[in-house]
Amino acid sequence: MPTVSVIIPVYKVERYLDACVESVIGQTYTDLEILLVDDGSPDCCPAMCDVWAEKDPRIRVIHRKNGGLSAARNTGIEAASGKFLIFTDSDDRMEPDAVRRAVEAQRKYDADLVLYNLTYVDEENRPLPQPDFSGFQDEVLCEDEVWARYFALAETRIYYVVAWNKLYRRSLFRTLRYAPGKRYEDQFLLPYLLGQCGTIVCLAYPGYRYVQRKGSIMAAGSSRNYLDRPEFLLEWTACFARRGDCLRAEGLLNDAIDNLAEKQRFDLTTPAQQARYRAACHGCADAYRLLARTTGQRSMWLRATLLRMGLPVYKAFLRHKGKAASPKN
């Protein structure tokens, strides 16, 4: 049984695939199983994967019908035999010492999760000056400390969120899977993942090279333009409410409400998207009801009632409340 299974979903990355796989097979830590999950790629990637499997016995190829990034990762999770898991996106690269450093940190602290740092690079693998991740340090944290650092950051909080700069104890995925069809699948999973972790090791070592390319999923505009964002914020709201952190939960909920109020941002041209939007709006009312029951605050019951009447009614209430609270001239 290999110590580490590296799961690489593959879809329409002919230009980048060889460099990615080379960076994984070239790791200084060699006790690896490398799973290339061909997600029904319509180009030459399936054949390229098969060629790589012939070159290195540690590589296994899984050809599957296209289902998206989350589905491909889930396929890899279910096929993996290693004690630990690493995800790598097929248009990115790993630094040669990334796995060794992560494994050594895991062993030293008996960690459930190890994070290593990252560098943004352009399509020619040249490092980009921004965002600057040099402020991260080696440290051992608990779940609450990770959340505190996450919320204290802005642009570099991606360090804590993304799937691909981490070594996971495989048992973390005993019941967890990535949400199919979601753009921010790692955000949906994060609270449930961290909630299982006792010891989390964060490394300053930049072990991952994150390629910025125009055709990638994450290059397609602001996150505020997609209903996935308020949807995961509502899930986070429920998670923090269950933890008893109602202040944080309400902040997340208000962020979701503000995003949904920007209705013009969303593509609501189909009945399915319209139904998702309505469900998210109703979810905000349900979330305020949950907070009201937890805290006993009457103001939260009022907000829940107004939200059930519709976002325009709720926003009108907030405007009136703001005017009433402003000092008179």
ZADO-372568 format. One record per residue (C-alpha): residue number from 1; residue in three letters; x, y, z. Coordinates in pm, whole numbers, plus 50000, padded with zeros to 5 digits. Layout:
BEGIN
@resi=NUM	resn=Ala	c1=X	c2=Y	c3=Z
...
END
This chain:
BEGIN
@resi=1	resn=Met	c1=50000	c2=50000	c3=50000
@resi=2	resn=Pro	c1=50148	c2=50338	c3=49901
@resi=3	resn=Thr	c1=50177	c2=50609	c3=50164
@resi=4	resn=Val	c1=50037	c2=50888	c3=49944
@resi=5	resn=Ser	c1=49782	c2=50882	c3=49662
@resi=6	resn=Val	c1=49809	c2=51185	c3=49433
@resi=7	resn=Ile	c1=49478	c2=51244	c3=49252
@resi=8	resn=Ile	c1=49494	c2=51442	c3=48927
@resi=9	resn=Pro	c1=49164	c2=51514	c3=48746
@resi=10	resn=Val	c1=49228	c2=51560	c3=48374
@resi=11	resn=Tyr	c1=49016	c2=51756	c3=48128
@resi=12	resn=Lys	c1=49123	c2=51952	c3=47818
@resi=13	resn=Val	c1=49476	c2=52031	c3=47938
@resi=14	resn=Glu	c1=49692	c2=51900	c3=47653
@resi=15	resn=Arg	c1=49933	c2=52192	c3=47685
@resi=16	resn=Tyr	c1=49988	c2=52150	c3=48059
@resi=17	resn=Leu	c1=49943	c2=51781	c3=48138
@resi=18	resn=Asp	c1=50297	c2=51659	c3=48075
@resi=19	resn=Ala	c1=50451	c2=51929	c3=48293
@resi=20	resn=Cys	c1=50206	c2=51849	c3=48572
@resi=21	resn=Val	c1=50271	c2=51475	c3=48567
@resi=22	resn=Glu	c1=50647	c2=51528	c3=48542
@resi=23	resn=Ser	c1=50634	c2=51744	c3=48853
@resi=24	resn=Val	c1=50459	c2=51464	c3=49043
@resi=25	resn=Ile	c1=50671	c2=51168	c3=48930
@resi=26	resn=Gly	c1=50978	c2=51382	c3=49000
@resi=27	resn=Gln	c1=50897	c2=51422	c3=49369
@resi=28	resn=Thr	c1=51183	c2=51350	c3=49610
@resi=29	resn=Tyr	c1=50933	c2=51143	c3=49808
@resi=30	resn=Thr	c1=50867	c2=50838	c3=49592
@resi=31	resn=Asp	c1=50620	c2=50618	c3=49783
@resi=32	resn=Leu	c1=50334	c2=50740	c3=49568
@resi=33	resn=Glu	c1=50029	c2=50618	c3=49385
@resi=34	resn=Ile	c1=49941	c2=50859	c3=49104
@resi=35	resn=Leu	c1=49582	c2=50850	c3=48981
@resi=36	resn=Leu	c1=49513	c2=51023	c3=48650
@resi=37	resn=Val	c1=49135	c2=51060	c3=48634
@resi=38	resn=Asp	c1=49041	c2=51129	c3=48273
@resi=39	resn=Asp	c1=48708	c2=51307	c3=48304
@resi=40	resn=Gly	c1=48593	c2=51225	c3=47951
@resi=41	resn=Ser	c1=48837	c2=51473	c3=47799
@resi=42	resn=Pro	c1=48758	c2=51522	c3=47427
@resi=43	resn=Asp	c1=49118	c2=51598	c3=47324
@resi=44	resn=Cys	c1=49439	c2=51394	c3=47334
@resi=45	resn=Cys	c1=49453	c2=51384	c3=47714
@resi=46	resn=Pro	c1=49314	c2=51028	c3=47748
@resi=47	resn=Ala	c1=49587	c2=50891	c3=47523
@resi=48	resn=Met	c1=49851	c2=51104	c3=47699
@resi=49	resn=Cys	c1=49742	c2=50956	c3=48033
@resi=50	resn=Asp	c1=49776	c2=50603	c3=47898
@resi=51	resn=Val	c1=50127	c2=50679	c3=47772
@resi=52	resn=Trp	c1=50226	c2=50805	c3=48116
@resi=53	resn=Ala	c1=50094	c2=50485	c3=48277
@resi=54	resn=Glu	c1=50324	c2=50285	c3=48051
@resi=55	resn=Lys	c1=50622	c2=50493	c3=48162
@resi=56	resn=Asp	c1=50575	c2=50475	c3=48539
@resi=57	resn=Pro	c1=50422	c2=50177	c3=48728
@resi=58	resn=Arg	c1=50300	c2=50410	c3=49005
@resi=59	resn=Ile	c1=50053	c2=50568	c3=48763
@resi=60	resn=Arg	c1=49699	c2=50438	c3=48724
@resi=61	resn=Val	c1=49456	c2=50584	c3=48471
@resi=62	resn=Ile	c1=49081	c2=50596	c3=48527
@resi=63	resn=His	c1=48872	c2=50684	c3=48223
@resi=64	resn=Arg	c1=48526	c2=50808	c3=48315
@resi=65	resn=Lys	c1=48233	c2=50989	c3=48158
@resi=66	resn=Asn	c1=48257	c2=51365	c3=48192
@resi=67	resn=Gly	c1=48110	c2=51482	c3=48519
@resi=68	resn=Gly	c1=48316	c2=51783	c3=48619
@resi=69	resn=Leu	c1=48603	c2=51847	c3=48858
@resi=70	resn=Ser	c1=48423	c2=51742	c3=49176
@resi=71	resn=Ala	c1=48305	c2=51414	c3=49027
@resi=72	resn=Ala	c1=48657	c2=51338	c3=48900
@resi=73	resn=Arg	c1=48807	c2=51407	c3=49242
@resi=74	resn=Asn	c1=48545	c2=51186	c3=49405
@resi=75	resn=Thr	c1=48631	c2=50905	c3=49163
@resi=76	resn=Gly	c1=48995	c2=50941	c3=49266
@resi=77	resn=Ile	c1=48908	c2=50937	c3=49635
@resi=78	resn=Glu	c1=48713	c2=50613	c3=49594
@resi=79	resn=Ala	c1=48992	c2=50448	c3=49394
@resi=80	resn=Ala	c1=49283	c2=50562	c3=49612
@resi=81	resn=Ser	c1=49470	c2=50311	c3=49828
@resi=82	resn=Gly	c1=49716	c2=50545	c3=50003
@resi=83	resn=Lys	c1=49708	c2=50639	c3=50372
@resi=84	resn=Phe	c1=49710	c2=51004	c3=50268
@resi=85	resn=Leu	c1=49564	c2=51197	c3=49976
@resi=86	resn=Ile	c1=49692	c2=51490	c3=49771
@resi=87	resn=Phe	c1=49496	c2=51663	c3=49495
@resi=88	resn=Thr	c1=49678	c2=51829	c3=49207
@resi=89	resn=Asp	c1=49510	c2=52015	c3=48923
@resi=90	resn=Ser	c1=49634	c2=51901	c3=48585
@resi=91	resn=Asp	c1=49728	c2=52249	c3=48464
@resi=92	resn=Asp	c1=49945	c2=52321	c3=48770
@resi=93	resn=Arg	c1=50278	c2=52190	c3=48902
@resi=94	resn=Met	c1=50427	c2=52074	c3=49229
@resi=95	resn=Glu	c1=50771	c2=52168	c3=49355
@resi=96	resn=Pro	c1=51001	c2=51862	c3=49384
@resi=97	resn=Asp	c1=51011	c2=51859	c3=49764
@resi=98	resn=Ala	c1=50643	c2=51927	c3=49833
@resi=99	resn=Val	c1=50530	c2=51576	c3=49923
@resi=100	resn=Arg	c1=50840	c2=51493	c3=50132
@resi=101	resn=Arg	c1=50800	c2=51805	c3=50344
@resi=102	resn=Ala	c1=50430	c2=51745	c3=50390
@resi=103	resn=Val	c1=50478	c2=51381	c3=50492
@resi=104	resn=Glu	c1=50755	c2=51469	c3=50736
@resi=105	resn=Ala	c1=50538	c2=51738	c3=50895
@resi=106	resn=Gln	c1=50249	c2=51494	c3=50924
@resi=107	resn=Arg	c1=50468	c2=51237	c3=51097
@resi=108	resn=Lys	c1=50627	c2=51488	c3=51332
@resi=109	resn=Tyr	c1=50295	c2=51620	c3=51464
@resi=110	resn=Asp	c1=50060	c2=51330	c3=51381
@resi=111	resn=Ala	c1=49861	c2=51583	c3=51180
@resi=112	resn=Asp	c1=49526	c2=51522	c3=51018
@resi=113	resn=Leu	c1=49594	c2=51789	c3=50758
@resi=114	resn=Val	c1=49911	c2=51955	c3=50626
@resi=115	resn=Leu	c1=49905	c2=52271	c3=50413
@resi=116	resn=Tyr	c1=50196	c2=52390	c3=50201
@resi=117	resn=Asn	c1=50234	c2=52731	c3=50048
@resi=118	resn=Leu	c1=50182	c2=52831	c3=49686
@resi=119	resn=Thr	c1=50312	c2=53059	c3=49414
@resi=120	resn=Tyr	c1=50107	c2=53211	c3=49135
@resi=121	resn=Val	c1=50279	c2=53161	c3=48797
@resi=122	resn=Asp	c1=50192	c2=53261	c3=48442
@resi=123	resn=Glu	c1=50138	c2=53016	c3=48155
@resi=124	resn=Glu	c1=50514	c2=53006	c3=48095
@resi=125	resn=Asn	c1=50574	c2=52904	c3=48459
@resi=126	resn=Arg	c1=50714	c2=53245	c3=48555
@resi=127	resn=Pro	c1=50635	c2=53351	c3=48915
@resi=128	resn=Leu	c1=50395	c2=53642	c3=48954
@resi=129	resn=Pro	c1=50459	c2=53904	c3=49224
@resi=130	resn=Gln	c1=50097	c2=53916	c3=49340
@resi=131	resn=Pro	c1=49934	c2=53780	c3=49545
@resi=132	resn=Asp	c1=50225	c2=53771	c3=49789
@resi=133	resn=Phe	c1=50220	c2=53459	c3=50007
@resi=134	resn=Ser	c1=50554	c2=53523	c3=50177
@resi=135	resn=Gly	c1=50387	c2=53616	c3=50505
@resi=136	resn=Phe	c1=50290	c2=53258	c3=50591
@resi=137	resn=Gln	c1=50495	c2=53081	c3=50858
@resi=138	resn=Asp	c1=50540	c2=52724	c3=50978
@resi=139	resn=Glu	c1=50287	c2=52667	c3=51255
@resi=140	resn=Val	c1=50070	c2=52402	c3=51416
@resi=141	resn=Leu	c1=49706	c2=52505	c3=51455
@resi=142	resn=Cys	c1=49368	c2=52382	c3=51565
@resi=143	resn=Glu	c1=49047	c2=52436	c3=51371
@resi=144	resn=Asp	c1=48955	c2=52761	c3=51549
@resi=145	resn=Glu	c1=49298	c2=52908	c3=51482
@resi=146	resn=Val	c1=49274	c2=52826	c3=51111
@resi=147	resn=Trp	c1=48940	c2=53006	c3=51089
@resi=148	resn=Ala	c1=49080	c2=53307	c3=51275
@resi=149	resn=Arg	c1=49364	c2=53337	c3=51024
@resi=150	resn=Tyr	c1=49131	c2=53280	c3=50730
@resi=151	resn=Phe	c1=48896	c2=53563	c3=50826
@resi=152	resn=Ala	c1=49188	c2=53797	c3=50899
@resi=153	resn=Leu	c1=49309	c2=53773	c3=50538
@resi=154	resn=Ala	c1=49173	c2=53883	c3=50202
@resi=155	resn=Glu	c1=49351	c2=53789	c3=49881
@resi=156	resn=Thr	c1=49581	c2=53524	c3=50032
@resi=157	resn=Arg	c1=49310	c2=53336	c3=50225
@resi=158	resn=Ile	c1=49307	c2=53096	c3=49928
@resi=159	resn=Tyr	c1=49596	c2=52926	c3=50113
@resi=160	resn=Tyr	c1=49346	c2=52777	c3=50358
@resi=161	resn=Val	c1=49064	c2=52701	c3=50113
@resi=162	resn=Val	c1=49185	c2=52529	c3=49798
@resi=163	resn=Ala	c1=49196	c2=52152	c3=49764
@resi=164	resn=Trp	c1=49536	c2=52121	c3=49601
@resi=165	resn=Asn	c1=49795	c2=52250	c3=49851
@resi=166	resn=Lys	c1=49720	c2=51992	c3=50117
@resi=167	resn=Leu	c1=49810	c2=51647	c3=50242
@resi=168	resn=Tyr	c1=49497	c2=51485	c3=50390
@resi=169	resn=Arg	c1=49461	c2=51193	c3=50623
@resi=170	resn=Arg	c1=49253	c2=50963	c3=50406
@resi=171	resn=Ser	c1=49002	c2=50899	c3=50683
@resi=172	resn=Leu	c1=48884	c2=51262	c3=50652
@resi=173	resn=Phe	c1=48703	c2=51151	c3=50336
@resi=174	resn=Arg	c1=48534	c2=50851	c3=50491
@resi=175	resn=Thr	c1=48199	c2=51025	c3=50440
@resi=176	resn=Leu	c1=48296	c2=51352	c3=50271
@resi=177	resn=Arg	c1=48286	c2=51411	c3=49897
@resi=178	resn=Tyr	c1=48310	c2=51719	c3=49677
@resi=179	resn=Ala	c1=47978	c2=51866	c3=49568
@resi=180	resn=Pro	c1=47920	c2=51784	c3=49198
@resi=181	resn=Gly	c1=47844	c2=52072	c3=48965
@resi=182	resn=Lys	c1=47971	c2=52346	c3=49198
@resi=183	resn=Arg	c1=48225	c2=52610	c3=49098
@resi=184	resn=Tyr	c1=48361	c2=52654	c3=49451
@resi=185	resn=Glu	c1=48360	c2=52291	c3=49553
@resi=186	resn=Asp	c1=48647	c2=52334	c3=49799
@resi=187	resn=Gln	c1=48460	c2=52612	c3=49981
@resi=188	resn=Phe	c1=48153	c2=52391	c3=50025
@resi=189	resn=Leu	c1=48370	c2=52116	c3=50176
@resi=190	resn=Leu	c1=48600	c2=52324	c3=50397
@resi=191	resn=Pro	c1=48396	c2=52354	c3=50722
@resi=192	resn=Tyr	c1=48319	c2=51982	c3=50726
@resi=193	resn=Leu	c1=48682	c2=51898	c3=50653
@resi=194	resn=Leu	c1=48831	c2=52123	c3=50921
@resi=195	resn=Gly	c1=48566	c2=52009	c3=51166
@resi=196	resn=Gln	c1=48724	c2=51662	c3=51170
@resi=197	resn=Cys	c1=49079	c2=51785	c3=51225
@resi=198	resn=Gly	c1=49255	c2=51785	c3=51559
@resi=199	resn=Thr	c1=49600	c2=51897	c3=51442
@resi=200	resn=Ile	c1=49662	c2=52107	c3=51132
@resi=201	resn=Val	c1=50015	c2=52189	c3=51019
@resi=202	resn=Cys	c1=50073	c2=52494	c3=50800
@resi=203	resn=Leu	c1=50401	c2=52526	c3=50609
@resi=204	resn=Ala	c1=50565	c2=52835	c3=50466
@resi=205	resn=Tyr	c1=50735	c2=52624	c3=50198
@resi=206	resn=Pro	c1=50586	c2=52711	c3=49855
@resi=207	resn=Gly	c1=50526	c2=52360	c3=49729
@resi=208	resn=Tyr	c1=50265	c2=52436	c3=49462
@resi=209	resn=Arg	c1=50277	c2=52641	c3=49144
@resi=210	resn=Tyr	c1=49931	c2=52771	c3=49060
@resi=211	resn=Val	c1=49912	c2=52848	c3=48688
@resi=212	resn=Gln	c1=49703	c2=53149	c3=48588
@resi=213	resn=Arg	c1=49552	c2=53075	c3=48248
@resi=214	resn=Lys	c1=49264	c2=53235	c3=48062
@resi=215	resn=Gly	c1=49073	c2=52915	c3=47995
@resi=216	resn=Ser	c1=49060	c2=52788	c3=48351
@resi=217	resn=Ile	c1=48738	c2=52756	c3=48553
@resi=218	resn=Met	c1=48847	c2=53013	c3=48808
@resi=219	resn=Ala	c1=48933	c2=53274	c3=48545
@resi=220	resn=Ala	c1=48569	c2=53318	c3=48448
@resi=221	resn=Gly	c1=48485	c2=53637	c3=48636
@resi=222	resn=Ser	c1=48399	c2=53747	c3=48988
@resi=223	resn=Ser	c1=48272	c2=53491	c3=49236
@resi=224	resn=Arg	c1=47984	c2=53731	c3=49312
@resi=225	resn=Asn	c1=47840	c2=53651	c3=48968
@resi=226	resn=Tyr	c1=47764	c2=53290	c3=49056
@resi=227	resn=Leu	c1=47497	c2=53147	c3=49284
@resi=228	resn=Asp	c1=47751	c2=52902	c3=49422
@resi=229	resn=Arg	c1=47889	c2=53182	c3=49640
@resi=230	resn=Pro	c1=47576	c2=53263	c3=49841
@resi=231	resn=Glu	c1=47500	c2=52890	c3=49853
@resi=232	resn=Phe	c1=47828	c2=52804	c3=50023
@resi=233	resn=Leu	c1=47798	c2=53108	c3=50250
@resi=234	resn=Leu	c1=47462	c2=52971	c3=50369
@resi=235	resn=Glu	c1=47625	c2=52636	c3=50444
@resi=236	resn=Trp	c1=47900	c2=52812	c3=50637
@resi=237	resn=Thr	c1=47635	c2=53007	c3=50826
@resi=238	resn=Ala	c1=47473	c2=52685	c3=50944
@resi=239	resn=Cys	c1=47810	c2=52536	c3=51040
@resi=240	resn=Phe	c1=47912	c2=52834	c3=51252
@resi=241	resn=Ala	c1=47567	c2=52851	c3=51412
@resi=242	resn=Arg	c1=47602	c2=52487	c3=51517
@resi=243	resn=Arg	c1=47945	c2=52572	c3=51662
@resi=244	resn=Gly	c1=47782	c2=52843	c3=51873
@resi=245	resn=Asp	c1=47959	c2=53126	c3=51690
@resi=246	resn=Cys	c1=47643	c2=53318	c3=51604
@resi=247	resn=Leu	c1=47826	c2=53646	c3=51548
@resi=248	resn=Arg	c1=48036	c2=53493	c3=51271
@resi=249	resn=Ala	c1=47732	c2=53308	c3=51136
@resi=250	resn=Glu	c1=47531	c2=53630	c3=51108
@resi=251	resn=Gly	c1=47821	c2=53804	c3=50932
@resi=252	resn=Leu	c1=47838	c2=53525	c3=50673
@resi=253	resn=Leu	c1=47461	c2=53531	c3=50632
@resi=254	resn=Asn	c1=47457	c2=53906	c3=50570
@resi=255	resn=Asp	c1=47731	c2=53860	c3=50311
@resi=256	resn=Ala	c1=47511	c2=53606	c3=50131
@resi=257	resn=Ile	c1=47211	c2=53841	c3=50149
@resi=258	resn=Asp	c1=47410	c2=54133	c3=50009
@resi=259	resn=Asn	c1=47533	c2=53915	c3=49722
@resi=260	resn=Leu	c1=47181	c2=53790	c3=49641
@resi=261	resn=Ala	c1=47051	c2=54147	c3=49648
@resi=262	resn=Glu	c1=47276	c2=54213	c3=49346
@resi=263	resn=Lys	c1=47028	c2=54015	c3=49139
@resi=264	resn=Gln	c1=47149	c2=54163	c3=48810
@resi=265	resn=Arg	c1=47481	c2=53983	c3=48855
@resi=266	resn=Phe	c1=47332	c2=53638	c3=48813
@resi=267	resn=Asp	c1=47233	c2=53452	c3=48500
@resi=268	resn=Leu	c1=46866	c2=53381	c3=48571
@resi=269	resn=Thr	c1=46762	c2=53305	c3=48214
@resi=270	resn=Thr	c1=46661	c2=52945	c3=48284
@resi=271	resn=Pro	c1=46394	c2=52802	c3=48517
@resi=272	resn=Ala	c1=46662	c2=52599	c3=48695
@resi=273	resn=Gln	c1=46869	c2=52908	c3=48776
@resi=274	resn=Gln	c1=46559	c2=53099	c3=48884
@resi=275	resn=Ala	c1=46469	c2=52812	c3=49118
@resi=276	resn=Arg	c1=46822	c2=52813	c3=49263
@resi=277	resn=Tyr	c1=46799	c2=53187	c3=49325
@resi=278	resn=Arg	c1=46464	c2=53154	c3=49501
@resi=279	resn=Ala	c1=46594	c2=52865	c3=49710
@resi=280	resn=Ala	c1=46896	c2=53070	c3=49820
@resi=281	resn=Cys	c1=46673	c2=53365	c3=49915
@resi=282	resn=His	c1=46445	c2=53135	c3=50117
@resi=283	resn=Gly	c1=46758	c2=52983	c3=50270
@resi=284	resn=Cys	c1=46850	c2=53326	c3=50409
@resi=285	resn=Ala	c1=46515	c2=53346	c3=50588
@resi=286	resn=Asp	c1=46562	c2=52994	c3=50723
@resi=287	resn=Ala	c1=46912	c2=53082	c3=50843
@resi=288	resn=Tyr	c1=46787	c2=53386	c3=51034
@resi=289	resn=Arg	c1=46519	c2=53166	c3=51194
@resi=290	resn=Leu	c1=46793	c2=52926	c3=51305
@resi=291	resn=Leu	c1=46991	c2=53213	c3=51455
@resi=292	resn=Ala	c1=46678	c2=53349	c3=51623
@resi=293	resn=Arg	c1=46609	c2=53012	c3=51788
@resi=294	resn=Thr	c1=46973	c2=52986	c3=51895
@resi=295	resn=Thr	c1=47008	c2=53336	c3=52037
@resi=296	resn=Gly	c1=46652	c2=53421	c3=52135
@resi=297	resn=Gln	c1=46687	c2=53762	c3=51971
@resi=298	resn=Arg	c1=46353	c2=53904	c3=51854
@resi=299	resn=Ser	c1=46525	c2=54120	c3=51591
@resi=300	resn=Met	c1=46637	c2=53804	c3=51413
@resi=301	resn=Trp	c1=46281	c2=53673	c3=51401
@resi=302	resn=Leu	c1=46179	c2=54001	c3=51240
@resi=303	resn=Arg	c1=46457	c2=53973	c3=50982
@resi=304	resn=Ala	c1=46356	c2=53616	c3=50904
@resi=305	resn=Thr	c1=45996	c2=53723	c3=50848
@resi=306	resn=Leu	c1=46094	c2=54013	c3=50622
@resi=307	resn=Leu	c1=46329	c2=53792	c3=50421
@resi=308	resn=Arg	c1=46048	c2=53544	c3=50366
@resi=309	resn=Met	c1=45847	c2=53831	c3=50218
@resi=310	resn=Gly	c1=46129	c2=53895	c3=49971
@resi=311	resn=Leu	c1=46468	c2=54060	c3=49941
@resi=312	resn=Pro	c1=46324	c2=54394	c3=49818
@resi=313	resn=Val	c1=46112	c2=54418	c3=50133
@resi=314	resn=Tyr	c1=46409	c2=54329	c3=50352
@resi=315	resn=Lys	c1=46642	c2=54580	c3=50183
@resi=316	resn=Ala	c1=46375	c2=54851	c3=50216
@resi=317	resn=Phe	c1=46358	c2=54774	c3=50589
@resi=318	resn=Leu	c1=46737	c2=54811	c3=50618
@resi=319	resn=Arg	c1=46732	c2=55144	c3=50433
@resi=320	resn=His	c1=46456	c2=55276	c3=50660
@resi=321	resn=Lys	c1=46640	c2=55152	c3=50967
@resi=322	resn=Gly	c1=46960	c2=55319	c3=50849
@resi=323	resn=Lys	c1=46786	c2=55652	c3=50795
@resi=324	resn=Ala	c1=46618	c2=55632	c3=51136
@resi=325	resn=Ala	c1=46952	c2=55565	c3=51304
@resi=326	resn=Ser	c1=47137	c2=55849	c3=51128
@resi=327	resn=Pro	c1=47185	c2=56172	c3=51330
@resi=328	resn=Lys	c1=46948	c2=56461	c3=51253
@resi=329	resn=Asn	c1=47091	c2=56779	c3=51102
END
